[in-house]
């Protein structure tokens, strides 16, 4: 199993699963995970995991983006990257979405 939080903390940004109760100063990372578990012969042995990593920053943070992409590339994880400006919150959100299948 890919332990997302310690893996992302190597970037040296604050990281939380789902949300921060009291958000730290920008930039920071939020990640979310969903899974579909299945198998055969009445045993669950495969997890299909959907992961989303969200980088929040006041300006486009190329340095943090490069570090996140380096982590994903080191693990050969295919990902989809999107970036948007949030007019309400006044920040950029860069999202990395990926999926991986795990056998256990």
C-alpha positions in Angstrom: 0.0 0.0 0.0 1.2 3.5 -0.9 1.2 5.5 2.3 0.4 8.9 0.8 0.9 11.3 3.7 4.5 10.5 4.7 5.3 10.3 1.0 4.0 13.8 0.3 5.6 15.2 3.5 9.0 14.7 1.9 8.2 17.8 -0.1 8.3 19.8 3.1 4.9 21.3 2.9 2.0 20.8 5.4 -0.1 17.8 4.3 -3.5 16.6 5.5 -6.0 14.0 4.5 -9.3 15.5 3.4 -8.9 18.9 5.2 -7.1 20.9 7.8 -9.3 22.0 10.8 -7.2 25.2 10.9 -5.5 25.6 7.5 -1.8 26.6 7.7 -0.4 29.4 5.6 -0.2 28.7 1.9 1.1 26.7 0.2 -0.1 23.3 1.5 -1.3 20.0 0.3 -4.6 18.1 0.8 -5.1 14.5 -0.4 -8.1 12.3 -0.7 -8.4 8.6 -1.4 -11.3 6.4 -2.5 -11.1 2.6 -3.1 -13.1 -0.1 -4.7 -12.2 -3.5 -3.3 -13.0 -6.8 -5.0 -11.6 -10.2 -5.6 -12.5 -13.8 -6.4 -13.4 -17.0 -4.6 -15.2 -15.1 -1.8 -12.0 -13.2 -0.9 -11.2 -9.6 -1.3 -7.7 -9.3 -2.8 -7.7 -6.3 -5.1 -8.1 -2.6 -4.3 -8.6 -0.1 -7.1 -7.6 3.2 -5.5 -8.4 6.7 -6.7 -6.1 9.4 -5.3 -6.4 13.1 -5.6 -3.6 15.5 -4.5 -4.5 19.1 -4.2 -1.8 21.9 -3.9 -3.1 25.2 -2.7 -1.0 28.4 -3.3 -1.3 32.1 -3.6 0.6 32.1 -7.0 1.4 29.3 -9.3 4.0 27.3 -7.3 6.2 25.7 -10.0 8.7 24.5 -7.4 6.1 22.5 -5.4 4.5 21.2 -8.6 7.9 19.9 -9.8 8.4 18.1 -6.5 5.0 16.5 -6.6 5.5 15.5 -10.2 9.0 14.1 -9.4 7.4 11.9 -6.7 4.7 10.6 -9.1 7.3 10.0 -11.8 9.7 8.1 -9.5 6.8 5.7 -8.7 5.9 5.6 -12.5 2.4 6.8 -11.6 0.4 8.1 -14.6 -1.5 11.2 -13.5 -3.8 14.0 -14.7 -2.9 17.5 -13.7 -5.3 20.5 -13.6 -4.9 24.0 -12.3 -7.6 26.6 -11.5 -7.9 30.0 -9.9 -10.5 30.1 -7.1 -12.0 33.6 -7.2 -13.8 33.1 -3.8 -10.7 31.9 -1.9 -8.2 33.9 -4.0 -5.8 31.0 -4.5 -4.6 28.6 -7.1 -5.5 24.9 -6.8 -3.4 22.4 -8.7 -4.8 18.9 -8.7 -3.1 15.6 -9.5 -5.5 12.7 -10.0 -4.3 9.2 -10.4 -5.4 5.6 -10.0 -3.5 2.4 -9.0 -4.5 -1.2 -8.5 -3.1 -3.0 -5.4 -3.1 -6.7 -4.8 -3.1 -8.0 -1.3 
